[in-house]
Amino acid sequence: MDHKLYKSQVVLDNQRVMINILDNSISFLKGDDPTWTYHKYNLFGLTSPTQVFYNLYNELRGFVYDYAGVSQNLWMQSWVNYHTPDQLLKRHNHAYPIHGYICVNPHLTKTVFDDYEIENRIGDVYIGPGGRHHEVQLIEPFYTPRITIGFDITNNPSKADANLGLIPFPKI
């Protein structure tokens, strides 16, 4: 298996608070789709004044460095996926060595990869190879936004460009 599932204790202990923070934070994106404008912001920058997202950032660093098994520096871009049932992510992939997501309020959905699928549960943190095609599928209808946090990781950032979302992700 070349992917791993972790469990976020921060999300499990603070889900309602995190949903409220994310509900408020996306208003700062001025109506832009927070998924497809990932290059304009980093979710952990957007939520940086909050202790709970600081704690999640630190927890995620531990998971990523465990998965990557490296001691070199890494960089991360992260964004919020905030969707109704008709906006679920269609088949796509990520042009980064590592991709993952954190389930804050995934409802009954699953992420389907070519060779396996993950039934999404609150607090799940998936980390795997970035070039892998996947999509989100509905298991049961829902009526409040489906909220996950997506992230990409690289150890070889390109030159400075217009990607405002890519930030250093130092080892703990």
C-alpha positions as CSV (number, residue, x, y, z in Angstrom):
1,M,0.0,0.0,0.0
2,D,1.5,3.4,-1.0
3,H,-1.1,5.5,0.7
4,K,-1.9,5.9,4.4
5,L,-4.9,6.9,6.5
6,Y,-4.4,8.8,9.7
7,K,-6.9,10.0,12.3
8,S,-7.0,13.7,13.3
9,Q,-7.7,14.0,17.0
10,V,-7.8,17.8,16.4
11,V,-10.8,17.4,14.0
12,L,-12.5,14.8,16.2
13,D,-12.2,17.1,19.3
14,N,-13.1,20.4,17.5
15,Q,-15.3,19.6,14.5
16,R,-18.1,22.1,15.2
17,V,-15.6,24.9,15.9
18,M,-13.7,24.1,12.7
19,I,-16.9,24.1,10.6
20,N,-17.8,27.6,12.1
21,I,-14.3,29.0,11.4
22,L,-14.4,27.6,7.8
23,D,-17.9,28.9,7.2
24,N,-16.7,32.4,8.2
25,S,-13.3,32.1,6.5
26,I,-14.5,31.4,3.0
27,S,-16.3,34.8,2.9
28,F,-12.8,36.4,2.7
29,L,-12.4,34.7,-0.7
30,K,-15.0,37.1,-2.1
31,G,-17.2,34.5,-3.8
32,D,-14.4,32.6,-5.5
33,D,-14.7,28.8,-5.4
34,P,-12.3,27.9,-2.6
35,T,-11.3,24.7,-4.3
36,W,-10.3,26.0,-7.7
37,T,-8.6,29.2,-6.4
38,Y,-6.1,27.2,-4.3
39,H,-3.2,29.2,-5.8
40,K,-4.5,32.4,-4.3
41,Y,-4.4,31.4,-0.7
42,N,-3.3,28.8,1.8
43,L,-6.0,27.5,4.1
44,F,-3.6,27.6,7.1
45,G,-2.8,31.2,6.4
46,L,-6.5,32.1,6.0
47,T,-7.2,30.5,9.4
48,S,-3.9,31.4,11.1
49,P,-5.4,33.5,13.9
50,T,-7.1,30.4,15.3
51,Q,-5.6,28.0,17.8
52,V,-7.5,25.0,16.5
53,F,-6.0,25.4,12.9
54,Y,-2.6,26.0,14.4
55,N,-3.0,22.6,16.2
56,L,-4.2,21.0,13.0
57,Y,-1.2,22.3,11.0
58,N,1.2,20.9,13.6
59,E,-0.7,17.5,13.7
60,L,-0.6,17.4,9.8
61,R,3.1,18.1,9.7
62,G,3.7,14.9,11.8
63,F,1.5,12.8,9.5
64,V,3.1,14.2,6.3
65,Y,6.7,13.6,7.6
66,D,5.7,10.1,8.8
67,Y,4.3,9.3,5.4
68,A,7.1,10.9,3.4
69,G,9.8,9.4,5.5
70,V,12.2,12.2,4.7
71,S,14.2,14.7,6.7
72,Q,14.4,17.3,3.9
73,N,12.3,20.5,3.7
74,L,8.9,20.3,2.3
75,W,6.4,22.8,0.9
76,M,2.6,22.7,1.1
77,Q,-0.4,24.2,-0.6
78,S,-3.8,23.7,1.1
79,W,-7.3,24.8,0.4
80,V,-10.9,24.0,1.5
81,N,-13.3,22.0,-0.5
82,Y,-16.8,23.3,0.4
83,H,-19.4,21.6,-1.7
84,T,-23.0,20.7,-2.1
85,P,-23.9,17.3,-3.5
86,D,-24.0,18.6,-7.1
87,Q,-20.5,20.1,-6.7
88,L,-18.6,17.0,-5.7
89,L,-15.2,16.7,-7.3
90,K,-15.1,15.1,-10.7
91,R,-12.2,12.9,-11.8
92,H,-8.8,14.7,-11.5
93,N,-5.3,14.4,-10.1
94,H,-2.6,16.6,-8.6
95,A,0.8,17.4,-10.2
96,Y,2.6,17.2,-6.9
97,P,4.5,14.2,-5.5
98,I,2.2,13.9,-2.5
99,H,-1.5,14.7,-2.2
100,G,-3.9,14.4,0.7
101,Y,-7.1,15.6,2.3
102,I,-8.6,16.0,5.8
103,C,-12.3,15.2,6.4
104,V,-13.9,17.9,8.5
105,N,-17.5,17.3,7.5
106,P,-17.4,14.7,4.7
107,H,-21.0,13.4,5.0
108,L,-21.5,10.0,3.5
109,T,-19.2,10.2,0.6
110,K,-16.3,8.2,-0.8
111,T,-13.2,9.1,-2.7
112,V,-12.7,6.7,-5.6
113,F,-9.2,6.1,-7.0
114,D,-8.5,3.8,-9.9
115,D,-7.5,0.9,-7.8
116,Y,-9.2,1.5,-4.4
117,E,-11.7,3.7,-2.6
118,I,-11.8,5.5,0.8
119,E,-15.1,5.8,2.6
120,N,-14.7,9.3,4.1
121,R,-15.2,9.7,7.9
122,I,-14.8,12.7,10.2
123,G,-11.2,13.1,11.2
124,D,-9.8,10.9,8.4
125,V,-6.5,12.2,6.9
126,Y,-5.6,10.5,3.6
127,I,-2.1,10.9,2.2
128,G,-0.9,9.3,-1.0
129,P,0.9,9.9,-4.3
130,G,-0.2,13.0,-6.1
131,G,-0.5,11.8,-9.7
132,R,-3.3,9.4,-8.9
133,H,-6.7,10.1,-10.5
134,H,-9.7,10.2,-8.1
135,E,-13.2,11.6,-7.7
136,V,-15.7,12.0,-4.9
137,Q,-18.9,10.0,-5.0
138,L,-22.1,10.5,-3.0
139,I,-23.3,7.6,-0.8
140,E,-26.2,9.4,0.8
141,P,-27.7,12.8,0.1
142,F,-26.7,15.7,2.5
143,Y,-28.0,19.2,3.1
144,T,-25.1,21.2,4.6
145,P,-21.8,21.7,2.9
146,R,-19.4,18.8,2.6
147,I,-16.1,20.2,4.0
148,T,-12.7,18.7,3.4
149,I,-9.2,20.3,3.4
150,G,-7.1,19.4,0.4
151,F,-3.3,19.7,0.3
152,D,-0.4,19.0,-2.0
153,I,3.2,18.5,-0.8
154,T,6.5,18.9,-2.7
155,N,10.2,18.8,-1.8
156,N,11.2,20.7,-4.9
157,P,9.3,23.9,-5.4
158,S,9.7,25.8,-8.6
159,K,10.8,29.4,-8.9
160,A,8.7,32.1,-7.3
161,D,5.5,32.5,-9.3
162,A,1.9,33.6,-8.8
163,N,1.0,30.6,-6.6
164,L,0.4,32.4,-3.3
165,G,-0.8,29.1,-1.7
166,L,2.6,27.3,-1.6
167,I,4.3,27.8,1.8
168,P,7.2,26.2,3.7
169,F,6.2,23.1,5.7
170,P,9.1,22.6,8.1
171,K,9.7,19.4,9.9
172,I,8.7,19.4,13.6
